[in-house]
Amino acid sequence: MPIILYVDDDIDDLNFMKEAFKEIDPSVSVTEVNNGVEALKHLEALKSSPASFPSLIIMDINMPLMDGRMTIKRIKEDALLRPIPIVAFTTSNNPMDRLVCGQMGVKCVLKPNSAAELKQIAKGFLLNYVYS
């Protein structure tokens, strides 16, 4: 069963994405956390069983406590976590966000405005990162 870790402080975005994955493939399990601090704690707890690592981390950029850029940096600095693919999923059009993410080997994807677009993006995440 594929596991996706979705890190976002917007409850609506979390719910919409979870529903999109459920419609595409009910076997996909989405673990939700609301900020970078929670994400790092969650991943740290999984280190004793790397087989339970997520297949993909979807990371919002602008969050309280620890933003996505810092969270991604911390994940990439950890040799055990580094291989987990990460996609930055954000409403930010800031070119610096794209640059910083790109430098860390993370693709930056803009959050869509419609459910149909979201479903297409979710399908792409599965095809490009989870099923590949």
Backbone as ProteinMPNN parsed JSONL, in Angstrom:
{"seq_chain_A": "MPIILYVDDDIDDLNFMKEAFKEIDPSVSVTEVNNGVEALKHLEALKSSPASFPSLIIMDINMPLMDGRMTIKRIKEDALLRPIPIVAFTTSNNPMDRLVCGQMGVKCVLKPNSAAELKQIAKGFLLNYVYS", "coords_chain_A": {"N_chain_A": [[0.844, -1.182, 0.0], [0.767, 2.091, -1.021], [2.158, 4.948, 0.62], [1.629, 8.318, 1.331], [2.988, 11.277, 2.541], [1.533, 14.178, 3.485], [2.103, 17.498, 3.941], [0.774, 20.286, 5.229], [-0.689, 23.342, 6.244], [-3.238, 24.094, 5.729], [-6.368, 23.025, 6.189], [-8.494, 22.531, 4.417], [-7.136, 22.202, 1.95], [-5.685, 19.89, 2.579], [-7.795, 18.039, 2.914], [-9.038, 18.105, 0.349], [-6.978, 17.117, -1.29], [-6.537, 14.592, -0.18], [-8.994, 13.38, -0.741], [-8.893, 13.424, -3.544], [-6.773, 11.615, -4.073], [-7.943, 9.317, -2.993], [-10.097, 8.902, -4.733], [-8.736, 8.311, -7.093], [-7.042, 6.124, -6.467], [-7.922, 3.952, -4.177], [-6.248, 2.465, -2.52], [-4.147, 4.01, -1.733], [-2.591, 5.499, 0.987], [-2.895, 8.396, 2.852], [-1.031, 10.305, 4.944], [-1.426, 12.936, 7.137], [0.043, 15.966, 8.181], [0.462, 19.114, 9.888], [2.527, 21.01, 9.762], [6.064, 21.794, 9.358], [7.53, 21.007, 11.637], [5.948, 18.982, 12.782], [6.086, 17.192, 10.644], [8.818, 16.457, 10.583], [9.021, 15.216, 13.107], [7.264, 13.073, 12.718], [8.572, 11.668, 10.624], [10.965, 11.058, 11.901], [10.073, 9.248, 13.824], [9.541, 7.098, 12.201], [11.969, 6.099, 11.466], [13.034, 3.789, 12.65], [11.89, 1.816, 11.241], [12.381, 1.739, 8.215], [11.005, 0.679, 6.014], [8.485, 1.58, 6.288], [8.528, 4.165, 5.454], [7.233, 7.047, 3.729], [6.151, 6.934, 0.276], [6.205, 9.244, -1.077], [6.603, 12.711, -0.324], [4.549, 15.414, 0.037], [4.781, 18.801, 0.142], [3.795, 21.8, 1.552], [4.786, 25.234, 1.156], [4.562, 27.69, 2.616], [4.105, 27.777, 5.893], [3.234, 27.719, 9.412], [5.456, 27.681, 12.306], [7.578, 25.897, 11.186], [8.675, 26.449, 8.01], [8.12, 25.147, 4.641], [10.484, 25.218, 3.066], [12.632, 25.125, 4.946], [12.003, 22.721, 6.196], [12.261, 20.883, 4.087], [14.997, 21.208, 3.602], [16.06, 20.178, 5.999], [15.208, 17.516, 5.825], [16.591, 16.692, 3.534], [19.171, 16.831, 4.472], [19.433, 14.623, 6.023], [20.679, 11.48, 5.824], [19.231, 9.073, 5.789], [16.615, 9.856, 5.228], [16.831, 11.35, 2.92], [16.524, 9.992, 0.34], [13.74, 9.902, -0.061], [11.285, 11.009, -2.237], [10.316, 14.415, -2.742], [7.796, 16.82, -3.27], [7.202, 20.199, -3.686], [4.286, 21.851, -2.965], [2.359, 24.44, -3.596], [0.842, 27.729, -3.171], [2.388, 29.809, -3.749], [3.882, 32.097, -5.939], [6.395, 32.965, -5.981], [9.52, 33.456, -7.37], [11.881, 32.856, -6.004], [11.188, 30.774, -4.291], [10.862, 28.663, -6.105], [13.474, 28.539, -7.105], [15.018, 27.926, -4.776], [13.848, 25.473, -4.037], [14.395, 23.979, -6.358], [17.204, 23.917, -6.227], [17.513, 22.141, -4.189], [16.712, 19.854, -5.336], [13.999, 19.498, -5.607], [10.837, 19.496, -7.039], [8.652, 22.184, -7.791], [5.269, 22.725, -7.533], [2.394, 24.454, -8.5], [-0.527, 25.03, -6.584], [-3.731, 24.105, -7.716], [-6.79, 25.675, -9.027], [-9.127, 24.308, -9.313], [-11.136, 21.354, -8.757], [-10.921, 19.391, -10.714], [-8.432, 19.951, -11.901], [-6.822, 19.517, -9.667], [-7.165, 16.779, -9.287], [-5.918, 15.806, -11.596], [-3.291, 16.629, -11.096], [-2.773, 15.154, -8.768], [-2.932, 12.586, -9.844], [-0.715, 12.703, -11.525], [1.312, 12.938, -9.578], [1.16, 10.385, -8.441], [1.785, 8.735, -10.665], [4.364, 9.667, -11.403], [5.941, 9.576, -9.097], [5.118, 7.683, -7.132], [4.22, 5.216, -8.288], [6.284, 4.729, -10.023]], "CA_chain_A": [[0.0, 0.0, 0.0], [1.564, 3.322, -1.065], [1.911, 5.945, 1.665], [2.032, 9.682, 1.001], [2.967, 12.22, 3.654], [1.133, 15.494, 2.993], [2.411, 18.49, 4.967], [0.099, 21.533, 4.853], [-1.436, 23.915, 7.365], [-4.594, 24.4, 5.269], [-7.183, 21.809, 6.346], [-9.241, 22.301, 3.176], [-6.219, 21.625, 0.965], [-5.427, 18.508, 2.999], [-8.973, 17.216, 2.632], [-9.234, 17.998, -1.103], [-5.947, 16.237, -1.849], [-6.807, 13.236, 0.311], [-10.141, 12.9, -1.514], [-8.437, 13.178, -4.919], [-6.032, 10.348, -4.08], [-8.901, 8.239, -2.705], [-10.857, 8.656, -5.966], [-7.844, 7.735, -8.098], [-6.565, 4.815, -6.01], [-8.296, 3.798, -2.766], [-5.21, 1.805, -1.723], [-3.164, 5.005, -1.299], [-2.803, 6.015, 2.337], [-2.355, 9.743, 3.001], [-0.789, 10.75, 6.312], [-1.467, 14.399, 7.132], [0.574, 16.753, 9.289], [0.139, 20.513, 9.626], [3.678, 21.916, 9.641], [7.345, 21.121, 9.229], [7.931, 20.384, 12.907], [5.22, 17.709, 12.863], [6.603, 16.304, 9.595], [10.103, 15.906, 11.024], [8.743, 14.281, 14.209], [6.663, 11.881, 12.122], [9.612, 10.934, 9.905], [11.913, 10.553, 12.907], [9.447, 8.076, 14.444], [9.549, 5.996, 11.236], [13.345, 5.688, 11.159], [13.316, 2.431, 13.116], [11.297, 0.911, 10.261], [12.409, 2.462, 6.939], [10.024, 0.143, 5.069], [7.236, 2.328, 6.464], [8.693, 5.529, 4.945], [6.299, 7.368, 2.648], [6.637, 6.861, -1.102], [6.288, 10.63, -1.534], [6.229, 13.777, 0.603], [4.016, 16.619, -0.6], [5.119, 19.811, 1.142], [3.45, 23.21, 1.361], [5.944, 26.092, 1.424], [4.279, 28.688, 3.657], [3.432, 27.178, 7.045], [3.749, 28.211, 10.697], [6.447, 26.924, 13.082], [8.716, 25.635, 10.298], [8.15, 26.47, 6.642], [8.478, 24.022, 3.79], [11.882, 25.283, 2.636], [13.486, 24.637, 6.036], [11.692, 21.305, 6.409], [12.9, 20.148, 2.989], [16.443, 21.258, 3.861], [16.357, 19.246, 7.099], [15.019, 16.153, 5.308], [17.681, 16.421, 2.587], [20.415, 16.697, 5.238], [19.394, 13.339, 6.72], [21.01, 10.434, 4.853], [18.184, 8.054, 5.753], [15.394, 10.434, 4.661], [17.141, 12.014, 1.649], [15.993, 9.352, -0.875], [12.286, 10.044, -0.215], [10.989, 12.132, -3.128], [9.515, 15.51, -2.184], [7.262, 17.822, -4.188], [6.668, 21.396, -3.037], [2.937, 22.082, -3.495], [2.184, 25.745, -2.98], [0.167, 28.827, -3.873], [3.408, 30.843, -3.939], [4.443, 32.329, -7.267], [7.684, 33.589, -5.73], [10.597, 32.763, -8.087], [12.884, 32.363, -5.051], [10.74, 29.458, -3.819], [11.195, 27.702, -7.164], [14.93, 28.436, -7.152], [15.49, 27.206, -3.585], [13.399, 24.077, -4.151], [15.168, 23.363, -7.434], [18.566, 23.678, -5.746], [17.471, 20.974, -3.297], [16.23, 18.714, -6.104], [12.564, 19.361, -5.351], [9.98, 20.171, -8.01], [7.665, 23.075, -7.192], [4.011, 22.651, -8.277], [1.39, 25.398, -8.003], [-1.834, 24.471, -6.238], [-4.715, 24.488, -8.73], [-8.016, 26.356, -8.605], [-10.316, 23.476, -9.507], [-11.039, 19.95, -8.34], [-10.464, 18.609, -11.865], [-6.982, 20.159, -11.995], [-6.209, 18.857, -8.511], [-7.175, 15.339, -9.546], [-4.875, 15.558, -12.597], [-2.002, 16.774, -10.418], [-2.641, 13.985, -7.885], [-2.636, 11.443, -10.717], [0.682, 12.871, -11.925], [2.161, 12.593, -8.43], [1.179, 8.925, -8.323], [2.502, 8.149, -11.8], [5.767, 10.089, -11.469], [6.704, 9.376, -7.864], [4.7, 6.547, -6.303], [4.174, 3.98, -9.066], [7.448, 4.6, -10.924]], "C_chain_A": [[0.891, 1.248, 0.0], [1.148, 4.296, 0.038], [2.444, 7.287, 1.189], [1.941, 10.508, 2.271], [2.657, 13.586, 3.072], [1.257, 16.482, 4.14], [1.82, 19.824, 4.531], [-0.696, 22.033, 6.048], [-2.872, 24.257, 6.995], [-5.425, 23.112, 5.264], [-7.97, 21.5, 5.077], [-8.352, 21.668, 2.112], [-5.901, 20.172, 1.3], [-6.59, 17.598, 2.618], [-9.205, 17.026, 1.14], [-8.233, 17.022, -1.718], [-6.189, 14.793, -1.427], [-7.956, 12.609, -0.488], [-9.738, 12.579, -2.954], [-7.679, 11.853, -5.006], [-6.971, 9.162, -3.876], [-9.703, 7.879, -3.957], [-10.004, 7.949, -7.015], [-7.44, 6.314, -7.722], [-6.854, 4.668, -4.518], [-7.232, 3.125, -1.901], [-4.144, 2.783, -1.221], [-3.55, 5.524, 0.085], [-2.13, 7.383, 2.441], [-2.256, 10.068, 4.487], [-0.681, 12.261, 6.276], [-0.803, 14.955, 8.38], [0.483, 18.222, 8.891], [1.309, 21.479, 9.532], [4.962, 21.094, 9.594], [7.817, 20.419, 10.487], [7.255, 19.023, 13.055], [5.75, 16.708, 11.835], [7.905, 15.651, 10.037], [9.929, 14.92, 12.175], [8.189, 12.963, 13.665], [7.733, 11.029, 11.431], [10.634, 10.332, 10.861], [11.373, 9.268, 13.547], [9.47, 6.859, 13.514], [10.94, 5.423, 10.993], [13.683, 4.274, 11.621], [12.755, 1.386, 12.159], [11.231, 1.604, 8.9], [11.435, 1.933, 5.889], [8.699, 0.891, 5.169], [7.369, 3.793, 6.04], [7.657, 5.799, 3.854], [6.97, 7.218, 1.282], [6.887, 8.255, -1.656], [5.925, 11.553, -0.38], [5.758, 14.955, -0.229], [4.078, 17.712, 0.452], [4.639, 21.196, 0.728], [4.688, 24.035, 1.696], [5.694, 27.008, 2.618], [3.432, 28.081, 4.764], [4.002, 27.782, 8.322], [4.761, 27.23, 11.304], [7.714, 26.611, 12.29], [8.18, 25.559, 8.875], [8.679, 25.29, 5.826], [9.927, 24.021, 3.352], [12.817, 24.708, 3.702], [13.252, 23.147, 6.286], [12.36, 20.444, 5.339], [14.407, 20.085, 3.217], [16.833, 20.236, 4.928], [16.214, 17.788, 6.637], [16.191, 15.778, 4.404], [19.031, 16.273, 3.284], [20.521, 15.346, 5.95], [19.587, 12.207, 5.705], [19.917, 9.376, 4.717], [16.916, 8.565, 5.056], [15.598, 10.998, 3.252], [16.544, 11.329, 0.419], [14.48, 9.508, -1.085], [12.012, 11.228, -1.139], [10.061, 13.145, -2.449], [9.056, 16.398, -3.332], [6.766, 18.984, -3.345], [5.357, 21.731, -3.733], [2.431, 23.345, -2.835], [1.344, 26.704, -3.814], [1.164, 29.929, -4.212], [3.902, 30.892, -5.382], [5.831, 32.942, -7.167], [8.795, 32.806, -6.446], [11.683, 32.212, -7.154], [12.496, 30.99, -4.498], [11.113, 28.382, -4.832], [12.705, 27.462, -7.221], [15.461, 27.596, -5.99], [15.087, 25.734, -3.655], [14.215, 23.34, -5.21], [16.588, 23.032, -7.009], [18.629, 22.466, -4.819], [16.939, 19.732, -4.012], [14.75, 18.44, -5.933], [11.785, 20.153, -6.396], [8.943, 20.998, -7.265], [6.419, 23.08, -8.083], [3.021, 23.624, -7.652], [0.085, 24.682, -7.702], [-2.86, 24.977, -7.249], [-5.94, 25.172, -8.125], [-9.259, 25.49, -8.744], [-10.053, 22.042, -9.067], [-10.519, 19.079, -9.476], [-8.954, 18.733, -12.037], [-6.258, 19.435, -10.861], [-6.118, 17.352, -8.741], [-6.099, 14.97, -10.57], [-3.485, 15.638, -11.968], [-1.752, 15.568, -9.511], [-2.288, 12.741, -8.7], [-1.179, 11.501, -11.183], [1.65, 12.528, -10.804], [2.279, 11.075, -8.301], [2.017, 8.295, -9.436], [3.997, 8.447, -11.761], [6.591, 9.739, -10.239], [6.366, 8.087, -7.111], [4.759, 5.233, -7.078], [5.431, 3.744, -9.89], [8.558, 3.76, -10.321]], "O_chain_A": [[1.684, 1.44, 0.922], [-0.033, 4.45, 0.347], [3.571, 7.382, 0.704], [0.944, 10.449, 2.992], [3.422, 14.104, 2.258], [0.608, 16.336, 5.176], [2.3, 20.433, 3.575], [-1.303, 21.247, 6.776], [-3.648, 24.669, 7.857], [-5.21, 22.226, 4.437], [-8.101, 20.336, 4.699], [-8.756, 20.712, 1.449], [-5.853, 19.322, 0.411], [-6.389, 16.516, 2.065], [-9.531, 15.924, 0.698], [-8.594, 16.202, -2.561], [-6.058, 13.876, -2.238], [-7.887, 11.439, -0.863], [-10.186, 11.581, -3.52], [-7.92, 11.06, -5.916], [-6.811, 8.122, -4.515], [-9.962, 6.704, -4.217], [-10.496, 7.086, -7.741], [-7.488, 5.407, -8.554], [-6.117, 5.198, -3.687], [-7.301, 3.202, -0.674], [-3.327, 2.423, -0.374], [-4.688, 5.933, 0.316], [-0.94, 7.517, 2.154], [-3.261, 10.103, 5.198], [0.073, 12.812, 5.474], [-1.046, 14.486, 9.491], [0.433, 18.545, 7.705], [1.105, 22.659, 9.249], [4.951, 19.875, 9.766], [8.434, 19.357, 10.416], [7.899, 18.035, 13.408], [5.852, 15.515, 12.122], [8.082, 14.442, 9.888], [10.613, 13.897, 12.219], [8.591, 11.882, 14.094], [7.791, 9.816, 11.63], [11.11, 9.217, 10.646], [12.123, 8.32, 13.781], [9.424, 5.721, 13.98], [11.073, 4.367, 10.374], [14.545, 3.628, 11.026], [13.1, 0.208, 12.249], [10.154, 2.016, 8.469], [11.074, 2.662, 4.966], [7.883, 0.844, 4.248], [6.443, 4.58, 6.237], [7.253, 4.883, 3.137], [8.186, 7.357, 1.15], [7.677, 8.435, -2.583], [5.06, 11.235, 0.437], [6.482, 15.438, -1.099], [3.5, 17.575, 1.53], [5.03, 21.707, -0.322], [5.55, 23.576, 2.446], [6.521, 27.092, 3.526], [2.225, 27.89, 4.616], [5.12, 28.297, 8.322], [4.888, 26.092, 10.853], [8.806, 27.018, 12.686], [7.338, 24.717, 8.564], [9.558, 24.547, 6.263], [10.549, 22.962, 3.269], [13.691, 23.898, 3.393], [14.194, 22.403, 6.557], [12.95, 19.408, 5.643], [15.022, 19.033, 3.046], [17.819, 19.516, 4.775], [17.012, 16.932, 7.019], [16.721, 14.671, 4.499], [19.941, 15.651, 2.736], [21.596, 14.978, 6.425], [18.747, 12.007, 4.828], [19.709, 8.841, 3.628], [16.227, 7.804, 4.376], [14.644, 11.109, 2.483], [16.088, 12.029, -0.485], [13.991, 9.266, -2.188], [12.46, 12.34, -0.858], [9.157, 12.785, -1.695], [9.822, 16.693, -4.249], [6.002, 18.789, -2.401], [5.32, 21.878, -4.955], [2.106, 23.338, -1.648], [1.163, 26.506, -5.016], [0.811, 30.887, -4.899], [4.285, 29.877, -5.964], [6.383, 33.392, -8.171], [8.993, 31.624, -6.164], [12.331, 31.216, -7.477], [13.359, 30.144, -4.263], [11.617, 27.321, -4.465], [13.157, 26.326, -7.368], [16.251, 26.673, -6.189], [15.896, 24.851, -3.365], [14.669, 22.217, -4.988], [17.123, 21.988, -7.382], [19.679, 21.838, -4.682], [16.737, 18.688, -3.39], [14.293, 17.307, -6.089], [12.045, 21.337, -6.609], [8.419, 20.572, -6.236], [6.511, 23.406, -9.266], [2.825, 23.629, -6.437], [-0.357, 23.829, -8.472], [-2.852, 26.157, -7.599], [-6.108, 25.242, -6.907], [-10.342, 25.903, -8.329], [-8.912, 21.584, -9.014], [-9.764, 18.136, -9.24], [-8.272, 17.74, -12.29], [-5.214, 18.819, -11.071], [-5.105, 16.729, -8.422], [-5.44, 13.939, -10.431], [-2.612, 14.823, -12.265], [-0.648, 15.023, -9.488], [-1.445, 11.942, -8.292], [-0.494, 10.479, -11.231], [2.685, 11.904, -11.039], [3.369, 10.546, -8.079], [2.853, 7.429, -9.179], [4.81, 7.571, -12.054], [7.813, 9.619, -10.327], [7.249, 7.471, -6.515], [5.292, 4.243, -6.577], [5.619, 2.644, -10.41], [9.595, 3.561, -10.954]]}, "name": "protein", "num_of_chains": 1, "seq": "MPIILYVDDDIDDLNFMKEAFKEIDPSVSVTEVNNGVEALKHLEALKSSPASFPSLIIMDINMPLMDGRMTIKRIKEDALLRPIPIVAFTTSNNPMDRLVCGQMGVKCVLKPNSAAELKQIAKGFLLNYVYS"}
